[in-house]
Amino acid sequence: MGMKNLIGLTVLFSGLFTLSSIGQECNNFHKRKCYGSDNAYMSYNTQSKSGMFVLGHTSDLVFVAHSGQDYRVSLCQDKKVEEPLKFQVIDSRSNDVLFDNQNAALDVPPAEGEEEGLGLPQFFEFSADATKKIIIRITAPGPPPQEGEKKGKNDEPNPEDLFCVGVLLENMPSPKLGF
């Protein structure tokens, strides 16, 4: 094996090791970093997930919401990314957008010292009237990747652009209202 091949393998393995170590940091990120509901009746839902994101990318998490349950979807992200995540909650059957935090941001006053447009809520609560698949579409801050760019074998994401995102799902039986 030549010196050039050895150097190439070293660079390849160090890049894979970096991506792998960042990916392992994201393992169970939602359990460590996401703030859940203050409601004592809400319990952890095993469909919660964490993952590695790159700036500007969009990803979908699909989960099953069961009839007669109240749900809370809470998002959290690595502190190194200052802008908030954008997300939508979508009924997978009808494709109706049940919630879009960019539209809801109008109702959330910015925190002290925060710019006007950055007050995006990072949670949503709803009641499931029927069992259905729900899509949580998360968009990381930053410019979207360029369309039509040629990707080569060595086009790995810049480790500086990678960060962890957690989606904490909680649920409880819907309270019975009325007599």
C-alpha positions in Angstrom: 0.0 0.0 0.0 1.5 3.3 -1.0 1.9 6.4 1.2 -0.9 8.2 -0.8 -3.4 5.4 -0.1 -2.4 5.4 3.6 -3.0 9.1 3.9 -6.3 8.9 2.0 -7.5 6.1 4.3 -6.4 8.1 7.4 -8.4 11.2 6.2 -11.4 9.0 5.4 -11.5 7.2 8.7 -10.9 10.5 10.7 -13.9 12.0 8.8 -16.1 9.0 9.5 -14.9 9.0 13.2 -15.9 12.7 13.5 -19.4 12.1 12.0 -19.8 8.9 14.1 -18.8 10.7 17.4 -21.2 13.6 16.6 -24.0 11.0 15.9 -23.3 9.3 19.2 -23.6 12.6 21.0 -27.1 12.9 19.6 -28.2 9.5 20.9 -31.0 10.1 23.4 -30.4 13.9 23.1 -34.2 14.4 23.6 -34.0 12.7 27.0 -31.2 14.9 28.2 -32.0 18.3 26.7 -35.7 18.7 25.9 -38.0 20.2 28.4 -41.3 18.4 28.7 -44.7 19.4 30.1 -45.2 20.6 33.6 -48.4 18.4 33.7 -47.7 15.5 36.0 -50.1 13.3 34.0 -48.1 13.6 30.8 -45.7 10.6 30.3 -42.8 9.9 28.1 -43.7 8.4 24.7 -41.3 5.8 23.3 -41.7 7.3 19.8 -39.5 10.2 20.8 -36.3 10.5 18.8 -33.1 12.4 18.4 -31.0 12.9 15.3 -28.2 14.7 13.6 -29.1 17.6 11.4 -27.1 19.8 9.0 -27.9 23.5 8.6 -30.8 24.1 6.2 -32.0 20.6 5.9 -35.6 19.3 6.5 -36.5 15.9 7.9 -39.8 14.2 8.8 -40.5 12.2 11.9 -43.7 10.1 11.7 -45.5 8.8 14.8 -48.8 7.3 15.6 -51.2 9.4 17.7 -53.9 7.2 19.4 -57.5 8.2 19.8 -58.4 9.5 23.2 -54.9 10.7 24.0 -53.5 14.2 24.5 -50.0 14.8 23.1 -47.2 17.3 23.5 -44.5 17.6 20.9 -41.4 19.4 22.3 -38.3 20.2 20.2 -34.8 21.0 21.4 -31.5 21.6 19.6 -27.8 22.0 20.2 -26.9 25.3 21.9 -24.3 26.1 19.2 -27.2 26.9 16.8 -28.8 30.1 17.9 -31.8 30.3 15.5 -34.8 28.3 16.4 -36.1 25.2 14.5 -39.1 25.6 12.2 -41.6 22.8 12.4 -45.0 21.7 11.2 -47.3 19.1 12.6 -49.2 17.4 9.6 -52.0 14.8 9.5 -50.4 12.2 7.1 -53.8 11.0 5.8 -55.2 14.4 4.7 -51.9 16.4 4.5 -53.6 19.1 6.6 -51.1 21.2 8.5 -52.3 21.1 12.1 -49.7 23.4 13.4 -46.9 25.6 12.0 -44.7 27.3 14.5 -43.9 30.1 12.0 -47.6 31.1 12.0 -47.9 30.7 15.7 -44.9 32.9 16.3 -47.1 35.9 16.0 -48.7 35.0 19.3 -45.4 34.6 21.2 -43.8 37.8 22.4 -40.0 37.7 22.1 -38.0 37.1 25.2 -36.0 40.0 26.7 -33.0 40.7 24.4 -34.4 38.5 21.6 -35.1 39.8 18.1 -38.7 40.1 17.0 -38.7 37.2 14.5 -36.9 34.6 16.7 -39.8 33.9 19.1 -40.8 30.6 17.5 -42.6 28.2 19.9 -40.7 24.9 20.2 -43.7 22.8 21.4 -47.3 22.0 20.4 -50.1 20.2 22.3 -53.1 18.5 20.7 -55.8 15.9 21.4 -56.2 13.0 19.0 -59.9 12.4 18.2 -59.0 9.4 16.0 -55.9 7.1 15.7 -53.7 8.5 12.9 -50.2 9.0 11.7 -48.7 12.4 12.4 -45.8 13.9 10.6 -43.5 16.3 12.3 -41.6 18.2 9.6 -38.5 19.9 11.1 -36.4 22.4 9.2 -33.1 23.4 10.6 -32.1 27.1 10.4 -29.8 28.2 7.6 -30.0 28.3 3.8 -31.3 25.2 2.1 -28.8 23.1 0.2 -28.4 24.2 -3.4 -30.5 22.3 -5.9 -28.7 20.6 -8.8 -25.2 20.7 -7.1 -23.1 17.8 -8.1 -22.2 15.7 -5.1 -19.0 13.8 -5.2 -18.0 10.9 -3.0 -16.0 13.1 -0.7 -18.7 15.7 -0.2 -19.3 15.1 3.5 -21.2 17.7 5.5 -18.9 20.2 7.3 -18.7 19.1 11.0 -19.3 22.7 11.9 -22.7 22.6 10.3 -23.8 19.4 12.2 -25.9 19.6 15.4 -28.3 17.5 17.4 -32.1 17.8 17.4 -34.4 16.1 19.8 -38.2 15.5 19.5 -39.7 14.7 22.9 -43.2 13.2 22.6 -45.4 12.9 25.7 -49.0 11.8 26.1 -51.8 11.2 28.6 -55.4 10.1 28.4 -57.7 13.0 27.3 -59.7 14.3 30.3 -63.4 13.6 30.0 -65.4 16.8 29.8 -69.0 17.3 30.8 -71.3 14.9 32.7 
